Amino acid sequence: MFKLLTRTLASLWKVFCYTLGALFIVLLLYQSWFAAHIWYWVEHNPENTSFMQARLERLRVKNSNATLKQRWASYARISDELKRAAIVAEDAKFSEHDGFDWAGIQKAMEKNQKRGRVVAGGSTISQQLAKNLFLSGEKNLWRKGQEAVITWMLEMIMDKERILEIYLNVAEWGEGVFGAEAAARHYYNVSAASLNAEQAARLAAMLPRPLYFERNRDSEFLQRYSDTIRARMPSAQLP
């Protein structure tokens, strides 16, 4: 009886180990898929993102012929004013941190706890890019964990300049409007390289709620926030 029990337990242990090993291999291959894309995008520009595809699918529910407005602009052909404005608005410590602004996350958690609901996220530009490139809009612990892993990969594989370049080319700025070049032409009829400080500040102020602010361009809040960003832009550190 004892020997039978021992053999049974040994067999169960083997099954457990094999299953755990198989799951580890699957997880490793899954993460390698993300890493391979990031390595490729060091030298090549992403043609699409998970977030852009989701937006396009939503637009095509209303119009089957809908397309996105996006035109790639290299880092050198994006106004430094817009780079500074985006950093001020979205991630003041972008050039310093390793992908995560722990102090910012702590402040966001305290603010959310005080309000009793989620009113601040504390996500860095790197985290936002990780989400936009690969992930869905679902909010759960698995997705947040995967976002953290991808953020770490981005910071390990790419330099800050490339991360900011891709971010500014895939960020949403309106209904079907993605990237700095499309946004500059959509709102001001100029190139991304020609954006001045005031225009850049206003575009950066739209980033948290681009669809809303596209419809409410005369919003007093948008103007005040733009002015705040504009005042802080000279202190922004570019990568």
MOSULMO-V518640 format. One record per pair of residues at least 24 apart in sequence whose ideal C-beta (glycine too) atoms are under 7 Angstrom apart, sorted by the first residue. I is the first residue (numbers start at 1). J is the second residue. D is the distance in Angstrom with one decimal. If there is no record, write none. Layout:
i/j/d
I/J/D
I/J/D
This chain:
i/j/d
31/149/6.4
34/134/6.3
34/150/5.5
34/153/6.1
35/153/5.4
38/153/5.3
38/154/6.0
38/157/4.9
38/158/6.7
39/157/5.9
41/166/6.8
42/157/6.4
42/158/5.8
42/162/6.4
45/72/5.3
46/133/6.6
46/166/6.5
46/170/6.7
49/132/5.1
49/133/5.0
49/170/5.1
50/132/7.0
50/133/6.4
50/134/5.3
50/135/5.9
50/136/6.6
51/132/4.3
52/170/6.6
52/178/5.7
54/136/7.0
54/137/6.7
55/172/7.0
55/176/6.9
59/176/5.8
66/176/6.7
68/176/5.0
68/178/5.7
69/176/5.6
69/177/4.9
69/178/6.8
69/182/4.2
69/186/6.5
70/178/4.2
70/179/4.7
70/182/5.1
71/179/6.7
71/181/4.4
71/182/5.8
72/169/5.6
72/179/7.0
73/169/6.4
73/179/7.0
73/180/5.6
73/181/4.2
73/192/4.5
75/161/5.8
75/165/4.1
77/192/6.3
77/193/4.8
78/168/5.6
78/180/5.1
78/192/4.7
78/193/6.6
79/192/6.1
79/193/5.8
79/194/6.8
79/195/4.0
79/200/5.9
80/238/6.6
81/195/5.8
81/196/6.2
81/197/4.7
81/200/3.9
81/233/6.8
82/168/6.8
82/180/5.8
82/192/6.7
82/195/5.1
82/200/4.1
82/203/6.4
82/204/7.0
83/164/6.4
83/238/5.5
84/233/4.4
84/236/3.8
84/238/6.6
85/200/4.2
85/201/4.9
85/203/6.9
85/204/3.6
85/229/5.4
85/233/5.6
86/168/6.4
86/204/5.0
86/207/7.0
87/236/4.6
88/204/6.8
88/229/5.1
88/232/4.7
88/233/5.6
88/236/5.1
89/204/4.0
89/205/6.3
89/207/5.9
89/229/5.3
90/125/5.5
90/128/7.0
90/207/6.0
91/124/4.7
91/125/4.2
94/124/6.6
94/125/5.2
94/160/6.9
95/160/6.0
95/237/4.4
95/238/6.9
95/239/5.1
97/124/6.4
98/155/5.6
99/124/6.2
99/126/4.4
99/127/6.9
99/151/4.5
99/152/6.0
99/154/6.8
99/155/4.0
100/124/6.3
100/151/6.9
125/163/6.7
125/164/6.6
125/167/5.3
126/151/5.0
126/154/5.4
126/155/5.8
126/163/5.7
127/151/4.9
128/167/6.8
129/154/6.4
129/163/6.1
129/166/6.2
129/167/4.7
130/154/5.9
132/170/5.6
160/239/3.4
161/239/4.7
164/239/6.0
171/207/6.3
172/210/4.9
173/203/6.4
173/206/6.2
173/210/5.0
174/210/5.5
174/211/6.8
174/214/4.0
175/211/6.1
175/214/6.2
197/230/6.0
197/233/6.3
198/230/6.4
201/226/4.6
201/229/4.3
201/230/4.0
201/233/6.6
202/226/4.4
204/229/5.4
205/229/5.7
